[in-house]
Amino acid sequence: MFSNLALTKLNFIFMAFNIKKTLKIIAGLITFVTLPSLILFGILYFKYNEELPTGQQGEQADALAHKMLNALNHKAYQDTNYLEWTFKKRHHFKWDKKNNICTVYWKKNKVTLHLNNTTKSEAFIQNTKIKNDRSKQLIAKALTYFNNDSFWLVAPYKVFDAGVERRLVKTENNKNALLVTYKSGGSTPGDSYLWLLDDSGKPNAFKMWTSILPINGLEASWRVWTTTKSGAQLPTFHKLLVLGIEIDNIKATL
């Protein structure tokens, strides 16, 4: 019969063996999951990554920006007082554009954002008003959602916002493109977008140089448009690589 000491040693050996085996399995799983991802990222990086193009500021760049705005009926967008939309079926927005107050809904949360003075904003969970740190967290998250999700809806109309630089860029096929850089504002100042336009000036796509994307110059489509009740033209769908970005329940009224 084994002594207690011998049994203890055997248990220790079996435990060490099982731990080693478990670690080996975990390492194998990590390699199995991450290696294909790293290979895919490498392929995408070398295929799509581009340096930020250079361009010229001035009258020609501004003229191209105005051409894009005219193609989208910028006057109708300016006159629009109310915008409502749902982003990727996850976040819903009701934006009183005239007073710059937007109510943001997701899951069981509701936040009323006072965009001109966020200290006035209020947060609710299941219609119960929340205060203190939890309220600050929800308000901050709602503001991030608004900055991102509204950009995918109204980005073309923001090319003359404060802190925006516009540059005229010549593409490889010698067409004019509009490079827009946001020096301030939003959640990620410093981001740049190269608008690719058709002959009328209407956007077909833009390429992105942003802090949140690991690959520079990725292209997203801007080809699926709807003309709203107010007359403003807004997108309902974008394609980014194999991903679809859906925007529905769009309402725009004077």
C-alpha positions in Angstrom: 0.0 0.0 0.0 1.1 3.6 -0.7 2.0 5.8 2.2 0.3 9.1 2.6 3.5 10.8 1.5 3.6 8.7 -1.7 0.0 9.4 -2.4 0.6 13.1 -1.9 3.5 13.0 -4.4 1.4 11.2 -6.9 -1.4 13.7 -6.6 1.0 16.5 -7.1 2.4 14.8 -10.2 -1.1 14.3 -11.7 -2.0 17.9 -10.9 1.1 19.2 -12.5 0.5 17.0 -15.5 -3.1 18.2 -15.8 -2.1 21.9 -15.4 0.5 21.5 -18.1 -2.0 19.7 -20.4 -4.6 22.4 -19.7 -2.1 25.2 -20.5 -1.1 23.5 -23.7 -4.7 23.2 -24.8 -5.3 26.9 -24.0 -2.2 27.9 -25.9 -3.3 25.8 -28.8 -6.8 27.4 -28.8 -5.3 30.9 -28.6 -3.0 30.1 -31.5 -5.9 28.6 -33.4 -8.1 31.7 -32.9 -5.5 34.5 -33.2 -3.2 33.1 -35.9 -5.9 33.2 -38.6 -7.0 36.7 -37.3 -3.4 37.9 -37.6 -3.0 36.5 -41.1 -6.3 38.1 -42.1 -5.3 41.5 -40.6 -2.0 41.3 -42.4 -3.7 40.6 -45.7 -6.1 43.5 -45.2 -3.4 45.8 -44.0 -1.1 45.3 -47.0 -4.1 45.4 -49.4 -5.9 48.5 -48.1 -3.6 50.6 -45.9 -2.8 54.0 -47.4 -0.9 57.0 -46.4 -3.0 60.2 -45.8 -3.0 62.0 -49.1 -1.8 65.6 -49.4 -3.9 68.3 -51.0 -4.3 72.0 -51.4 -6.4 74.3 -49.2 -8.2 77.3 -50.6 -10.9 78.3 -53.0 -10.9 75.2 -55.1 -11.3 72.9 -52.1 -14.1 75.1 -50.8 -15.8 75.1 -54.2 -15.8 71.3 -54.3 -17.3 71.2 -50.8 -20.0 73.6 -51.9 -20.6 71.4 -55.0 -21.1 68.4 -52.7 -23.5 70.3 -50.5 -25.6 71.6 -53.4 -25.9 68.0 -54.8 -27.4 67.0 -51.5 -29.8 70.0 -51.1 -27.9 71.5 -48.2 -30.5 74.3 -47.8 -33.2 71.6 -47.1 -30.9 70.1 -44.4 -30.3 73.5 -42.9 -34.0 74.1 -42.7 -34.7 70.7 -41.1 -35.6 71.2 -37.4 -36.2 67.5 -36.4 -34.3 64.3 -37.2 -35.0 60.8 -36.1 -33.2 57.6 -36.9 -32.1 54.1 -35.7 -28.5 53.1 -36.1 -27.8 49.4 -36.8 -31.0 48.5 -34.9 -29.3 49.2 -31.6 -29.5 53.0 -30.9 -32.4 55.2 -31.6 -32.2 59.0 -31.8 -34.7 61.9 -31.7 -32.9 65.1 -32.4 -34.5 68.5 -32.0 -32.0 70.0 -34.3 -33.3 73.5 -33.9 -32.6 73.5 -30.2 -29.7 71.0 -30.4 -31.3 68.6 -27.9 -31.2 64.8 -28.7 -32.9 62.0 -26.9 -30.9 58.8 -27.2 -32.4 55.3 -26.5 -30.7 52.0 -26.2 -31.6 48.9 -24.2 -33.4 50.1 -21.1 -31.6 53.5 -21.1 -32.7 56.9 -22.2 -30.6 60.1 -22.2 -31.6 63.6 -23.0 -28.5 65.2 -24.4 -28.3 69.0 -24.3 -25.6 69.3 -26.9 -24.9 73.0 -26.4 -24.5 72.4 -22.6 -24.1 68.8 -21.7 -24.3 69.6 -17.9 -28.0 70.0 -18.4 -28.3 66.4 -19.8 -30.4 63.8 -17.9 -30.2 60.0 -17.8 -33.0 57.5 -17.2 -33.2 53.7 -16.7 -36.6 52.3 -17.3 -38.0 55.9 -17.1 -36.4 56.4 -13.6 -34.1 59.4 -13.4 -30.5 58.4 -12.5 -28.1 60.7 -10.7 -24.4 60.7 -9.6 -21.7 58.6 -11.3 -24.1 56.3 -13.1 -25.8 59.2 -14.7 -22.4 60.6 -15.9 -21.5 57.3 -17.4 -24.8 57.0 -19.3 -24.6 60.6 -20.5 -21.0 60.1 -21.7 -22.0 56.9 -23.5 -25.0 58.6 -25.2 -22.7 61.4 -26.4 -20.3 58.9 -27.9 -23.2 57.2 -29.6 -24.5 60.5 -30.9 -21.1 61.6 -32.2 -20.5 58.4 -34.1 -24.0 57.5 -35.3 -25.0 61.0 -36.4 -21.8 61.2 -38.4 -22.8 58.2 -40.5 -26.0 60.1 -41.2 -25.0 63.7 -41.7 -21.3 63.8 -42.3 -21.4 65.5 -45.7 -23.2 68.4 -44.2 -20.4 69.0 -41.6 -17.7 70.0 -44.0 -17.9 73.7 -43.0 -18.1 73.1 -39.3 -15.8 75.0 -37.0 -12.3 73.4 -36.8 -12.6 71.7 -40.2 -9.9 71.8 -42.8 -10.8 71.1 -46.5 -8.2 70.2 -49.2 -8.5 69.4 -52.8 -6.9 66.0 -53.7 -6.3 64.5 -57.1 -7.1 60.8 -57.2 -5.2 58.1 -59.2 -7.6 58.5 -62.1 -7.1 62.3 -62.0 -10.5 63.1 -60.4 -11.1 65.7 -57.8 -11.7 64.4 -54.3 -12.3 66.4 -51.0 -10.1 65.7 -48.0 -11.8 66.8 -44.8 -9.9 66.9 -41.5 -11.6 67.6 -38.2 -9.1 69.4 -36.0 -11.5 69.7 -33.1 -14.9 68.6 -31.9 -16.5 65.1 -31.8 -15.1 62.2 -29.9 -12.0 61.7 -32.0 -10.6 65.0 -33.2 -7.8 64.7 -35.8 -9.7 62.2 -38.0 -9.6 62.7 -41.8 -12.0 61.6 -44.5 -11.5 61.7 -48.3 -14.8 62.1 -50.1 -15.1 60.4 -53.5 -17.7 62.2 -55.6 -19.6 61.5 -58.8 -19.7 64.1 -61.6 -22.6 66.0 -60.0 -20.7 66.2 -56.7 -22.8 63.7 -54.8 -20.8 61.3 -52.6 -20.2 57.7 -53.6 -17.8 56.8 -50.8 -15.2 58.1 -48.4 -11.9 56.8 -47.2 -11.1 57.0 -43.5 -8.0 57.9 -41.5 -9.2 57.6 -37.9 -7.8 56.9 -34.5 -10.2 54.0 -33.9 -9.3 52.0 -37.1 -6.0 50.1 -37.3 -6.0 50.3 -41.1 -5.7 53.7 -42.7 -7.6 54.5 -45.9 -10.5 52.0 -45.5 -13.4 52.9 -47.8 -17.0 53.0 -46.8 -19.8 53.5 -49.4 -22.2 56.4 -49.5 -24.4 55.3 -52.4 -27.8 54.4 -50.9 -29.8 57.6 -50.3 -33.3 58.6 -49.4 -35.0 62.0 -49.9 -36.7 62.9 -46.6 -39.9 64.8 -46.0 -37.9 68.0 -45.4 -36.1 67.5 -48.8 -32.7 66.7 -47.2 -30.9 63.6 -48.6 -29.7 61.1 -46.1 -28.0 57.7 -46.4 -29.8 54.5 -45.4 -26.9 52.0 -45.8 -23.1 51.9 -45.9 -20.8 49.1 -46.8 -17.4 48.8 -45.1 -15.4 45.8 -46.4 -17.9 42.9 -45.7 -19.8 44.8 -43.0 -23.1 46.5 -43.5 -24.1 49.7 -41.6 -27.8 50.1 -41.7 -29.7 53.3 -40.8 -33.4 53.1 -40.7 -36.6 54.7 -39.3 -35.3 58.0 -40.8 -37.5 61.0 -40.3 -36.6 64.6 -41.2 -39.1 67.4 -40.9 -39.1 71.2 -41.0 
